[in-house]
């Protein structure tokens, strides 16, 4: 990440995100506190990620919403190593 990209992330995008969260949750912007963690490198298992997304899409298409919720939860709680 370049210094310019980091500055944009920590200023304008940070403030935009706070405003959107405040608006979506109907709370004052001053109550929103965000923290950032710098990550040097991550590895992604794209095959597993694709498999979960396909399973989620199929479950929604087949109107199996309980299964879709399970796949969504798996996607939301993936551990990025």
PyMOL commands that set and color helices and strands:
alter all, ss='L'
color gray80, all
select helices_A, chain A and resi 3-25+29-31+46-61+65-76
alter helices_A, ss='H'
color red, helices_A
deselect
rebuild
show_as cartoon
